[in-house]
Amino acid sequence: MSAAFASPKFPILAKCPSGLEQVLASELEALGAEEIEPQLRAVAFRGDRRMLYAANYHCRTALRILLPFSRFTIATESDLYTQVKAIRWEEYFSASDTFAIDSTLLNSVYTHSHYASQRTKDAIADRFRDRTGKRPSVNIEDPDFRINLHMSRNEVTLSFDSSGTSLHRRGYHVANAEAPLSEVLAAGMVLLSGWDGQTNFIDPMCGSGTLLTEAAMIAMNLPAGYFRESFGFMKWKDFSKELWEDILNEALDNQQDIECIIRGSDISAKNLEAAAANLKAARLHKDVELEVMSFQKVVPPPPPGVVITNPPYGEKIRVEDINALYKELGNAFKRNFSGYRAWVISSDQQALKLIGLKPGKKFTLFNGPLECRYAGYDLYEGSRREFLTSNLPGRTNP
Ligand SMILES: C[S@@+](CC[C@H](N)C(=O)[O-])C[C@H]1O[C@@H](n2cnc3c(N)ncnc32)[C@H](O)[C@@H]1O
């Protein structure tokens, strides 16, 4: 990517899910990024090639790290083809490489992102054909080069996608249970809670164990990309193996032992089998305790600690049952988790209220297309007293 790397520090854009921009900005700051500017579902910053590689390897809340290399304006649809064809693509990759275009459009002259991708692809392939007699092939799933097209009104930005496949694909997710969280969202939830790996961590409805695995990786200081085999930048002509190995070695030196209890449970033995398989793939099965148990019965180790969970949202469950589940979750918090801080994510805001505790903090996050609230509750000793008195005969729960 010689042109884009012309200056030692260049603009980079990290994309993330909505609501995690500030967390990602903090992650980038910790890595030494400069001129950090949170945007909508992205964080812009400046860094050198080392920073580009390190952001891919370390950022837990980034989905993709983009390297913008061409900006231009278009007046008509056909301008896109002409301007893209004028770029010297042969300096970046060859006709024998495969490529793919991802497009995002905001109020632009194009209305369909698929069509914008198609025209961009045609312009690149036609340029190669005119110059070499050969057209590079498109490979949507696993291309050698992934190019990102962003069109806001008539402003076009083309970026090289240095990540390749999305960074939520950590490489440890080998088994599925129902409704798993994305790894990036799970890591964002853990980081938003402020948990630093020093106190106990409990997920009493852990499903396939995404929150547990991300928490254990944070506690051990294992990079987010530790189990990934490849990143997009590894196929670039100027990939520096030496620099990459230096980043890997530095991360190995910074690994640490887990000093707290990380424990997950679930009512479904089948879902716990998936959690066990995922933890084993991440070589964390000896560091995380798993047990088949309903959350109502969970008694955590003594505080301090955090309980973070992702209960069912009720898409497949009757409303009465989902209401009872959230009420019981609140009661379990008040009864058994004094001294802990609890965090719950749900798209069902009515059900969340039935937890019966006032959240001290609340964030809006998206679990796939579902808008969710992520609420944090301090479980003081008083919450337990409140629970006990409200459950005296003749009293109704709040
Ligand atoms: C949305 S899924 C959690 C997914 C998980 N975060 C993941 O990434 O795979 C909800 C989980 O709650 C579990 N569950 C439902 N009722 C429960 C109960 N009473 N006690 C414990 N677990 C329960 C389900 O078995 C399911 O695994």
The ligand as a MOL file (V3000), in Angstrom:
LIG
                    3D

  0  0  0     0  0            999 V3000
M  V30 BEGIN CTAB
M  V30 COUNTS 27 29 0 0 0
M  V30 BEGIN ATOM
M  V30 1 C -29.4130 -15.3040 24.8880 0
M  V30 2 S -28.7710 -16.8050 25.4850 0 CHG=1
M  V30 3 C -27.1520 -16.3680 26.0600 0
M  V30 4 C -26.1730 -16.3930 24.9410 0
M  V30 5 C -24.7430 -16.1670 25.3850 0
M  V30 6 N -24.5210 -14.8200 25.8610 0
M  V30 7 C -23.7950 -16.4990 24.2490 0
M  V30 8 O -23.0420 -15.6190 23.7990 0
M  V30 9 O -23.8330 -17.6340 23.7610 0 CHG=-1
M  V30 10 C -29.6660 -17.0120 26.9870 0
M  V30 11 C -29.2570 -18.2470 27.7830 0
M  V30 12 O -30.0100 -18.2440 28.9900 0
M  V30 13 C -30.2020 -19.5950 29.3560 0
M  V30 14 N -31.2800 -19.6560 30.3730 0
M  V30 15 C -32.6040 -19.4470 30.2100 0
M  V30 16 N -33.2500 -19.5580 31.3960 0
M  V30 17 C -32.3080 -19.8400 32.3300 0
M  V30 18 C -32.3360 -20.0640 33.7420 0
M  V30 19 N -33.4550 -20.0340 34.4330 0
M  V30 20 N -31.1480 -20.2980 34.3710 0
M  V30 21 C -29.9800 -20.3380 33.6810 0
M  V30 22 N -29.9110 -20.1550 32.3460 0
M  V30 23 C -31.0490 -19.9000 31.6710 0
M  V30 24 C -30.5040 -20.2920 28.0400 0
M  V30 25 O -30.2780 -21.6890 28.1560 0
M  V30 26 C -29.5400 -19.5680 27.0910 0
M  V30 27 O -28.3310 -20.2970 26.9740 0
M  V30 END ATOM
M  V30 BEGIN BOND
M  V30 1 1 1 2
M  V30 2 1 2 3
M  V30 3 1 2 10
M  V30 4 1 3 4
M  V30 5 1 4 5
M  V30 6 1 5 6
M  V30 7 1 5 7
M  V30 8 2 7 8
M  V30 9 1 7 9
M  V30 10 1 10 11
M  V30 11 1 11 12
M  V30 12 1 11 26
M  V30 13 1 12 13
M  V30 14 1 13 14
M  V30 15 1 13 24
M  V30 16 1 14 15
M  V30 17 1 14 23
M  V30 18 2 15 16
M  V30 19 1 16 17
M  V30 20 1 17 18
M  V30 21 2 17 23
M  V30 22 1 18 19
M  V30 23 2 18 20
M  V30 24 1 20 21
M  V30 25 2 21 22
M  V30 26 1 22 23
M  V30 27 1 24 25
M  V30 28 1 24 26
M  V30 29 1 26 27
M  V30 END BOND
M  V30 END CTAB
M  END
